[in-house]
């Protein structure tokens, strides 16, 4: 007999066996060692979820579907530029089991891999720059992590309405990519009649070129935890879930240690750490909710929004790691103070920079600095700069004529790009942009969840066309790709499909010489090999 599921993903009625525990599917599979018929059968028996359903969930997540591939070598653009192919060639020569995987969020240490225990192997360990300690910086990654939780005490004294008012005065925009005003989200939760509410931290950092949240969790975990506790106190819930990317083992351990250290300050809250299992799409908020509920990470149609019907169908406040880390200093120093930290928009920003710069890393600068100022903080350019992505793979490419453009949400949107999560990747003139566009196309094809046809088919078409062009040099293979990109942008459910065509479109627009008839990318960085 089946009973209504209290966590419908689409507002409709979903049936499940009585007493079934879907939310434990991935945890149990991970503990068992990943996808095998025996493990699927056992997890089905433990959770009460049919075997076919368990199998379908497991095959969606790479860390479950392929638990023991050997070395996982990052195939992200920054790692490719830094010599990932040499790593792959060495592993192949030594007959070491391995596979290429999507960006591992370690672009400042490129090239990198994960060993069989998911421990980081960095082939350039001397990289990884950071802004020097400065107490005037809101997040101050190099500073001492404050475990006093003074901001939490201040928030409790203020009350919910005053906390939201201070956030509104600060102008804080979500630092996860969309730039949505944080105060509006928080206020929306207070308007809900339903009293069962949740706070969710999105720590599933997977955008190629982005690794700032990683550094917050490693260096300032109390800052993030205090932001979460303030959020929970403000919307009046004890339950906090932190969804941490499955490849971030050291980061999870740092957060666990911080929770233990602050056990007295956080005694009123129930912190639950949930592992991701290898799906870039789960960085999208509704796909993340699906994963928390034990399903494939397929984005939901909106509305309703998570603030109305989120985790388990209840009002849910979801923020990114960096957004939450901004909250304690805002409450301690005031909204106007934080707002003044920006140049063109409110606040400071953690900018990630990798690729052809001397010191890749995370740099906290006023929101709205230009590329040259960011690269100066990272030691300068390597070679002659040619192009850059201002916000990871999703932002496409811009030529150096945009080097003085403010790196903020508004100006980059007007330029046809986006700040996103501020994952800046710099490419010099050794790079053929058709090759770079192909690398991004491979990422989007591999990470598309496949739910909607425009994205599922479009990403495949773009990648195949670029493969054919780079092999033959014939521009006939590129003839209809602008139409394909338009279809993806107009018809996709979530941001992955909407932006997947942008790297190719922008590269063709600004670097047409790299897409000429008879052109080839051979000899630039070489074709992919396993």
ROTI-689717 format. One record per residue (C-alpha): residue number from 1; residue in one letter; x, y, z negated. Coordinates in Angstrom, 2 decimals. Layout:
zalum  tordo  xx  yy  zz
NUM  a  X  Y  Z
...
//
This chain:
zalum  tordo  xx  yy  zz
1  x  0.00  0.00  0.00
2  x  1.20  3.52  0.80
3  x  0.61  6.74  -1.08
4  x  1.03  10.40  -0.11
5  x  4.62  11.56  -0.17
6  x  5.03  14.69  -2.28
7  x  7.81  15.94  0.00
8  x  6.27  16.35  3.47
9  x  8.73  17.81  5.96
10  x  6.22  19.46  8.27
11  x  3.28  20.39  6.09
12  x  1.44  17.23  7.09
13  x  0.76  14.01  5.22
14  x  3.66  11.56  5.10
15  x  3.15  8.08  3.67
16  x  5.65  6.08  1.68
17  x  5.48  2.97  -0.45
18  x  4.37  3.59  -4.02
19  x  7.34  4.22  -6.30
20  x  9.79  4.64  -3.41
21  x  12.84  6.83  -4.02
22  x  13.91  8.23  -0.69
23  x  16.28  10.80  -2.15
24  x  18.76  8.10  -3.23
25  x  19.21  6.54  0.23
26  x  22.45  8.32  1.16
27  x  23.94  8.17  -2.32
28  x  23.44  4.41  -2.46
29  x  24.73  3.85  1.07
30  x  27.83  5.90  0.30
31  x  28.47  3.96  -2.91
32  x  28.05  0.68  -1.01
33  x  30.58  1.72  1.65
34  x  28.45  2.94  4.52
35  x  26.32  1.41  7.24
36  x  26.14  -2.38  7.48
37  x  23.07  -4.64  7.81
38  x  23.66  -5.95  4.29
39  x  23.94  -2.47  2.80
40  x  20.82  -1.31  4.60
41  x  18.91  -4.31  3.26
42  x  20.11  -3.71  -0.30
43  x  19.34  0.02  -0.23
44  x  15.91  -0.72  1.16
45  x  15.25  -3.04  -1.77
46  x  16.55  -0.51  -4.31
47  x  14.63  2.48  -2.94
48  x  11.48  0.86  -1.57
49  x  12.07  2.52  1.82
50  x  11.73  0.25  4.89
51  x  15.00  -1.03  6.37
52  x  14.36  0.64  9.73
53  x  13.98  3.99  7.97
54  x  17.17  3.50  5.96
55  x  19.03  2.52  9.14
56  x  17.73  5.60  10.95
57  x  18.94  7.88  8.18
58  x  22.37  6.24  8.00
59  x  23.04  6.48  11.72
60  x  22.49  10.26  11.65
61  x  25.43  11.01  9.33
62  x  28.97  10.30  10.53
63  x  30.43  9.54  7.09
64  x  27.81  6.81  6.65
65  x  27.57  5.57  10.23
66  x  31.35  5.38  10.67
67  x  32.71  4.98  7.14
68  x  36.10  3.47  8.01
69  x  37.47  4.87  11.28
70  x  41.00  5.31  9.92
71  x  42.45  8.81  10.11
72  x  39.91  11.50  10.96
73  x  41.72  14.11  13.05
74  x  40.11  17.53  13.38
75  x  39.14  18.39  16.94
76  x  38.12  21.98  16.21
77  x  39.39  24.78  18.43
78  x  41.90  26.12  15.86
79  x  43.37  22.66  15.33
80  x  43.51  22.09  19.09
81  x  45.39  25.35  19.53
82  x  47.79  24.39  16.71
83  x  48.72  21.01  18.18
84  x  46.10  18.43  17.21
85  x  46.85  16.56  20.43
86  x  50.39  15.89  19.22
87  x  48.95  14.38  16.03
88  x  46.62  12.19  18.08
89  x  49.44  11.10  20.36
90  x  51.61  10.12  17.39
91  x  48.81  8.12  15.79
92  x  48.17  6.37  19.09
93  x  51.87  5.57  19.54
94  x  52.04  4.15  16.02
95  x  48.82  2.17  16.58
96  x  47.26  3.89  13.55
97  x  43.44  3.66  13.57
98  x  41.92  7.10  14.04
99  x  39.17  9.16  15.63
100  x  38.57  12.78  16.58
101  x  35.98  14.54  14.45
102  x  34.35  17.96  14.44
103  x  35.89  20.89  12.58
104  x  36.96  19.95  9.04
105  x  36.88  23.49  7.65
106  x  40.67  23.70  7.23
107  x  41.43  25.97  10.20
108  x  44.03  27.98  8.27
109  x  46.08  24.81  7.77
110  x  45.69  23.51  11.32
111  x  46.25  20.88  12.54
112  x  44.69  18.68  9.86
113  x  43.19  15.26  9.29
114  x  41.51  13.25  6.55
115  x  43.01  9.95  5.45
116  x  41.00  6.82  4.76
117  x  40.12  8.12  1.26
118  x  38.97  11.48  2.73
119  x  41.99  13.28  1.32
120  x  43.33  16.20  3.32
121  x  46.45  15.71  5.41
122  x  47.73  19.17  6.43
123  x  50.50  19.22  9.02
124  x  51.20  22.92  8.35
125  x  50.95  23.17  4.53
126  x  52.74  26.53  4.37
127  x  49.74  28.28  5.91
128  x  46.60  29.41  4.13
129  x  47.00  33.10  3.33
130  x  44.81  35.05  0.91
131  x  44.34  38.64  -0.20
132  x  46.59  39.44  -3.18
133  x  44.88  39.74  -6.56
134  x  43.07  43.04  -7.04
135  x  40.52  43.56  -9.81
136  x  38.74  46.19  -7.70
137  x  37.66  43.54  -5.19
138  x  34.21  42.04  -5.82
139  x  35.25  38.41  -5.31
140  x  39.03  38.73  -5.75
141  x  39.89  35.15  -4.77
142  x  43.45  35.40  -6.03
143  x  42.33  36.73  -9.41
144  x  41.59  34.80  -12.58
145  x  38.29  32.94  -12.56
146  x  36.10  34.48  -15.28
147  x  34.31  31.89  -17.42
148  x  32.76  34.41  -19.84
149  x  29.42  34.50  -17.97
150  x  28.90  38.14  -18.99
151  x  26.86  38.78  -15.83
152  x  24.45  35.98  -16.76
153  x  23.90  37.60  -20.15
154  x  23.35  40.94  -18.43
155  x  20.82  39.39  -16.06
156  x  18.85  37.90  -18.93
157  x  18.76  41.27  -20.65
158  x  17.61  43.01  -17.47
159  x  14.78  40.66  -16.58
160  x  13.83  39.36  -13.15
161  x  12.44  42.55  -11.63
162  x  15.48  44.62  -12.60
163  x  17.89  41.99  -11.23
164  x  16.10  42.05  -7.87
165  x  16.14  45.85  -7.93
166  x  19.91  45.89  -8.43
167  x  20.37  43.40  -5.60
168  x  18.21  45.57  -3.38
169  x  20.28  48.65  -4.23
170  x  23.48  46.74  -3.38
171  x  22.33  45.97  0.16
172  x  23.74  42.45  -0.14
173  x  23.10  40.46  3.02
174  x  23.30  36.68  3.14
175  x  26.89  35.64  3.82
176  x  25.97  32.29  5.35
177  x  25.50  33.61  8.87
178  x  22.07  35.18  9.32
179  x  22.72  38.30  7.24
180  x  19.22  38.28  5.74
181  x  18.82  40.67  2.76
182  x  19.28  38.67  -0.44
183  x  16.85  40.76  -2.47
184  x  13.97  39.95  -0.13
185  x  14.52  36.22  -0.62
186  x  14.73  36.52  -4.37
187  x  11.64  38.72  -4.55
188  x  9.69  36.27  -2.38
189  x  10.18  33.54  -4.99
190  x  8.77  35.75  -7.73
191  x  5.64  36.25  -5.66
192  x  4.84  32.53  -5.50
193  x  2.01  31.21  -7.64
194  x  3.66  27.79  -7.88
195  x  5.82  27.60  -11.00
196  x  7.83  24.49  -10.00
197  x  10.74  26.10  -8.20
198  x  14.28  25.23  -7.18
199  x  17.59  26.95  -6.49
200  x  19.77  25.39  -3.80
201  x  23.36  26.34  -3.00
202  x  24.36  25.77  0.61
203  x  27.99  24.64  0.36
204  x  27.90  22.61  3.59
205  x  30.44  24.81  5.35
206  x  30.88  23.44  8.86
207  x  31.03  26.33  11.35
208  x  34.30  26.00  13.31
209  x  36.69  28.72  12.22
210  x  35.04  29.14  8.79
211  x  36.58  28.12  5.46
212  x  35.81  30.93  2.99
213  x  33.31  28.99  0.84
214  x  35.96  26.31  0.43
215  x  38.27  28.86  -1.17
216  x  35.58  30.18  -3.52
217  x  34.88  26.67  -4.80
218  x  38.57  25.95  -5.23
219  x  39.66  29.28  -6.71
220  x  36.58  30.93  -8.27
221  x  34.02  28.18  -8.95
222  x  32.71  29.98  -12.06
223  x  31.82  32.97  -9.89
224  x  29.60  30.76  -7.73
225  x  28.12  28.91  -10.72
226  x  27.32  32.16  -12.50
227  x  25.59  33.44  -9.37
228  x  23.52  30.27  -9.30
229  x  22.63  30.53  -12.98
230  x  21.56  34.16  -12.48
231  x  19.41  33.11  -9.54
232  x  17.78  30.32  -11.54
233  x  17.13  32.58  -14.52
234  x  15.67  35.24  -12.23
235  x  13.19  32.95  -10.48
236  x  12.55  31.09  -13.73
237  x  13.67  27.53  -13.01
238  x  16.22  25.28  -14.73
239  x  16.97  23.16  -11.65
240  x  19.96  23.96  -9.44
241  x  21.17  21.77  -6.58
242  x  24.56  22.27  -4.92
243  x  24.85  20.60  -1.52
244  x  28.59  20.23  -0.90
245  x  30.08  19.17  2.40
246  x  31.09  15.51  2.24
247  x  34.60  16.22  3.53
248  x  35.23  18.65  0.63
249  x  36.45  16.22  -2.05
250  x  38.80  18.65  -3.82
251  x  36.16  21.36  -3.76
252  x  33.57  19.13  -5.38
253  x  36.04  18.18  -8.10
254  x  36.77  21.86  -8.79
255  x  33.05  22.59  -9.16
256  x  32.58  19.58  -11.46
257  x  35.42  20.75  -13.68
258  x  33.98  24.26  -13.86
259  x  30.53  22.96  -14.84
260  x  32.13  20.94  -17.64
261  x  34.17  23.94  -18.82
262  x  31.06  26.15  -18.92
263  x  28.77  23.58  -20.48
264  x  27.81  25.87  -23.35
265  x  27.08  28.91  -21.15
266  x  25.13  26.75  -18.70
267  x  23.28  24.60  -21.23
268  x  19.86  25.85  -20.09
269  x  20.36  24.68  -16.52
270  x  20.31  21.31  -14.79
271  x  23.08  21.31  -12.18
272  x  22.89  18.53  -9.59
273  x  25.74  18.05  -7.11
274  x  24.72  16.40  -3.85
275  x  27.20  15.23  -1.23
276  x  26.74  15.94  2.44
277  x  27.59  13.03  4.70
278  x  28.92  14.53  7.89
279  x  26.37  16.56  9.85
280  x  27.06  20.15  10.91
281  x  23.35  20.76  11.43
282  x  22.76  20.46  7.67
283  x  24.23  23.93  7.30
284  x  20.86  25.09  8.64
285  x  18.69  25.60  5.57
286  x  15.72  23.43  6.49
287  x  17.93  20.61  7.80
288  x  19.74  20.76  4.47
289  x  16.40  20.37  2.68
290  x  15.63  17.31  4.80
291  x  18.99  15.83  3.78
292  x  18.30  16.53  0.10
293  x  15.05  14.62  0.47
294  x  16.79  11.59  1.98
295  x  15.98  12.12  5.64
296  x  17.81  12.78  8.87
297  x  18.86  16.43  8.95
298  x  16.36  17.65  11.51
299  x  15.50  21.38  11.19
300  x  11.89  22.14  10.30
301  x  9.60  24.45  12.19
302  x  9.08  27.75  10.39
303  x  6.85  29.04  8.88
304  x  6.45  27.93  6.17
305  x  9.80  29.19  4.95
306  x  11.71  27.56  2.09
307  x  10.70  30.40  -0.23
308  x  7.14  29.09  0.16
309  x  7.62  25.37  0.78
310  x  11.18  24.15  0.41
311  x  12.65  21.29  -1.58
312  x  9.92  18.74  -2.38
313  x  7.47  21.16  -0.81
314  x  8.00  23.70  -3.60
315  x  9.26  27.31  -3.50
316  x  13.03  27.20  -3.08
317  x  15.70  29.88  -3.17
318  x  18.62  28.90  -0.99
319  x  21.79  30.97  -0.74
320  x  25.26  30.46  0.64
321  x  28.31  30.13  -1.64
322  x  29.71  33.58  -0.83
323  x  26.33  35.27  -1.26
324  x  26.05  33.81  -4.76
325  x  29.64  34.77  -5.61
326  x  28.76  38.42  -4.90
327  x  25.96  38.48  -7.48
328  x  27.92  38.56  -10.79
329  x  30.11  41.55  -9.84
330  x  27.04  43.38  -8.52
331  x  25.23  43.00  -11.85
332  x  28.30  44.00  -13.87
333  x  29.31  47.02  -11.77
334  x  26.06  48.08  -10.13
335  x  24.43  47.96  -6.73
336  x  25.79  51.33  -5.62
337  x  29.34  50.25  -6.46
338  x  29.05  47.11  -4.33
339  x  27.43  49.00  -1.46
340  x  30.33  51.44  -1.40
341  x  32.80  48.57  -0.93
342  x  31.71  48.27  2.71
343  x  32.70  50.45  5.62
344  x  29.82  50.18  8.06
345  x  27.54  47.87  6.04
346  x  27.32  47.12  2.31
347  x  29.95  45.27  0.38
348  x  33.24  43.53  0.91
349  x  33.45  40.44  3.11
350  x  35.53  37.29  3.09
351  x  36.91  37.09  6.61
352  x  38.44  33.84  7.81
353  x  41.08  34.17  10.51
354  x  42.89  31.40  12.36
355  x  44.36  30.65  15.75
356  x  47.19  32.78  17.06
357  x  47.97  34.82  13.96
358  x  51.03  34.59  11.73
359  x  49.26  33.86  8.46
360  x  45.84  32.24  8.92
361  x  43.70  32.49  5.83
362  x  40.86  34.22  3.96
363  x  41.03  37.97  3.49
364  x  38.61  40.12  1.50
365  x  38.14  43.42  3.29
366  x  35.43  46.08  3.61
367  x  32.54  44.84  5.74
368  x  33.03  46.50  9.11
369  x  36.81  46.43  9.61
370  x  38.12  45.94  13.13
371  x  40.04  42.94  14.42
372  x  43.43  44.69  14.35
373  x  43.05  45.54  10.67
374  x  42.08  41.97  9.83
375  x  44.98  40.53  11.80
376  x  47.36  43.01  10.17
377  x  46.30  41.56  6.81
378  x  47.13  38.11  8.18
379  x  50.63  39.06  9.29
380  x  50.01  40.09  12.89
381  x  49.38  38.41  16.21
382  x  51.31  35.49  17.66
383  x  51.99  36.27  21.30
384  x  49.85  38.58  23.39
385  x  46.22  38.44  22.21
386  x  43.64  37.68  24.87
387  x  40.32  36.84  23.21
388  x  38.68  36.21  19.87
389  x  35.59  34.65  18.37
390  x  34.30  36.98  15.64
391  x  31.97  34.49  13.93
392  x  32.97  30.93  14.74
393  x  31.94  28.81  17.70
394  x  28.38  30.17  17.67
395  x  29.54  33.73  18.34
396  x  31.15  33.06  21.71
397  x  34.24  34.97  22.87
398  x  35.07  38.65  23.14
399  x  38.00  40.23  25.02
400  x  40.54  42.45  23.27
401  x  38.70  45.54  24.50
402  x  36.44  44.85  21.48
403  x  39.35  44.81  19.02
404  x  38.18  48.04  17.33
405  x  34.53  46.98  17.17
406  x  33.38  46.79  13.53
407  x  33.18  43.20  12.41
408  x  29.74  43.45  10.87
409  x  26.24  42.13  11.52
410  x  24.80  45.09  13.43
411  x  27.62  46.12  15.75
412  x  28.44  42.59  16.87
413  x  24.77  41.85  17.57
414  x  24.68  44.89  19.87
415  x  27.80  43.56  21.59
416  x  25.97  40.31  22.38
417  x  27.86  38.34  19.74
418  x  27.44  37.86  15.99
419  x  29.37  38.05  12.74
420  x  27.84  34.79  11.52
421  x  29.99  33.48  8.70
422  x  32.96  35.61  9.80
423  x  35.09  32.77  11.15
424  x  37.46  34.76  13.37
425  x  39.56  32.73  15.82
426  x  42.23  34.59  17.82
427  x  43.47  33.22  21.16
428  x  46.51  34.53  23.01
429  x  47.26  34.60  26.72
430  x  48.52  31.01  26.80
431  x  44.89  29.89  26.58
432  x  42.68  29.22  29.57
433  x  39.17  30.27  28.58
434  x  37.53  27.46  30.56
435  x  39.44  25.07  28.33
436  x  38.37  26.98  25.21
437  x  34.73  26.98  26.34
438  x  34.93  23.23  26.95
439  x  36.23  22.62  23.43
440  x  33.28  24.51  21.97
441  x  30.85  22.73  24.30
442  x  32.14  19.37  23.07
443  x  31.50  20.45  19.49
444  x  27.91  21.51  20.15
445  x  27.08  18.38  22.14
446  x  28.41  16.15  19.37
447  x  26.68  18.08  16.59
448  x  23.26  18.58  18.18
449  x  20.71  16.71  16.09
450  x  18.78  15.80  19.24
451  x  15.37  16.80  17.92
452  x  14.44  19.31  20.62
453  x  14.94  18.73  24.34
454  x  16.46  22.11  25.27
455  x  19.35  21.57  22.87
456  x  19.70  17.81  23.27
457  x  19.80  17.97  27.06
458  x  21.33  21.42  27.43
459  x  24.43  20.77  25.35
460  x  25.05  17.61  27.35
461  x  24.63  19.41  30.67
462  x  27.00  22.23  29.68
463  x  29.69  19.86  28.49
464  x  29.39  17.63  31.57
465  x  29.52  20.59  33.95
466  x  32.66  21.95  32.29
467  x  34.24  18.50  32.40
468  x  33.54  18.32  36.11
469  x  34.84  21.82  36.74
470  x  38.08  21.30  34.83
471  x  38.67  18.03  36.69
472  x  37.80  19.22  40.19
473  x  38.21  23.00  40.13
474  x  34.92  23.38  42.01
475  x  32.67  26.18  40.76
476  x  29.60  24.42  42.17
477  x  29.41  22.58  38.83
478  x  28.89  25.92  37.04
479  x  26.14  27.18  39.32
480  x  23.10  26.71  37.06
481  x  24.64  26.98  33.62
482  x  23.32  30.47  32.87
483  x  19.80  29.09  33.39
484  x  20.58  26.16  31.09
485  x  21.87  28.54  28.41
486  x  18.69  30.61  28.69
487  x  16.56  27.48  28.26
488  x  18.50  26.52  25.14
489  x  18.25  29.99  23.64
490  x  14.54  30.34  24.35
491  x  13.37  26.83  23.53
492  x  15.51  25.44  20.72
493  x  14.15  25.03  17.19
494  x  17.25  26.26  15.36
495  x  20.34  28.38  15.80
496  x  22.57  25.57  17.07
497  x  20.72  25.24  20.34
498  x  20.06  28.97  20.57
499  x  23.78  29.79  20.55
500  x  25.35  26.66  22.07
501  x  25.58  28.25  25.51
502  x  27.19  31.47  24.28
503  x  30.86  30.35  24.35
504  x  30.59  29.47  28.04
505  x  28.47  32.49  28.97
506  x  30.79  34.95  27.23
507  x  33.95  33.31  28.57
508  x  32.64  33.51  32.15
509  x  31.50  37.10  31.66
510  x  34.75  38.47  30.27
511  x  37.32  36.10  31.82
512  x  36.03  35.27  35.32
513  x  39.58  34.66  36.53
514  x  39.68  31.50  34.38
515  x  36.63  30.12  36.21
516  x  37.72  30.74  39.78
517  x  37.33  28.27  42.64
518  x  40.17  25.81  42.54
519  x  41.00  26.71  38.93
520  x  42.19  24.12  36.47
521  x  42.93  23.92  32.77
522  x  45.51  21.16  33.11
523  x  48.81  21.96  31.50
524  x  47.28  24.39  29.04
525  x  46.60  22.09  26.13
526  x  45.84  18.88  27.92
527  x  42.71  16.76  28.12
528  x  41.29  15.08  25.08
529  x  42.52  11.61  24.30
530  x  41.90  9.27  21.40
//
